[in-house]
Amino acid sequence: MRFKSKIMRQRWNNKCKCYFLDLMSDYKKKSTIYSHKEVAKLYVPNDEKKIMIVHKDNNPRNNRVENLLWMTASEHMR
């Protein structure tokens, strides 16, 4: 499978305090992905289909697998 998108740049989002990547497809369609979400989707089990990813150490720059955890919004509010 050939990856047709190219990374335009990685940026820091001050609002949600996380990194994100801007991608541009061959058809000039822009999309945005968040690094921590992509790492969690690939490597952190989510059997209960929770929707939020949190950083265990509250450091949004630490996107290591062992630092990411799936949660629900209500769990995150506690």
N, C-alpha and C positions, 0 to 999 in steps of 0.2 A: 504494500500500500504506500502510495506516495503522499507526503504531507505537502499540500499546496499553499498553505498560508505562510506568511513570513512575519516575523516579529518586528514590529516597528520600533518599540521601545518599552522598557520597564519603568514604571513610575510608582511613586509613593502617594497614596490617597490619604490626605489629612483628615477627611471626614470619618472614614471607617478605620483609619490607622492600619493600613495593610498595603502590600505591594500588589500591583496588577500589571498585566501585559496587554498591550494593544496589538491585535493581529490584523493583517490585511490579506484577504484572499486574492487569488488571481483575477477574480471578477470585481475587485475594488470594494468588496464588502468588508466593513470594519466590525470586529467583535472584540470583546474584552473578557479576559479570564483572570481569575484571582489565584495566585500561586498556592496559597494554603488550601484552597478548595480542591485544586487539581491533585495535590499531594495526598490529601485525605481520601479523595475518591479512589485513588489507585492503591493505597497502602493501609488505610485504617478501616477495619471491618465496621460495617453499619447494618447489622442484621435487623435492627428495629426501625430502620428507615427514618432516622432522625434527620432534621434539616439544617441545623446550625453546626458550624465548626468553631471550637474555641481553642485558645492557646492555654495549656495548663499553667504555664509560668507567667501568663498575662503579658508576654513580650511578643507583639505582633511581628517582629522581625525574625523570630525564631520559628521557622517553618519545618522543623525536623519532624519526622513521623512520630517519634516518641513524645512530642510536645503537643500533638493535635488530638482532639477528642470531639466526637459527635454528641450533640445535645438537642433537646427541644427548646423552644423559646421559654417555656415555663421553668424548665430546669435551670436555664441560664439566669433567670431573674432572682433565683433564691440566693 
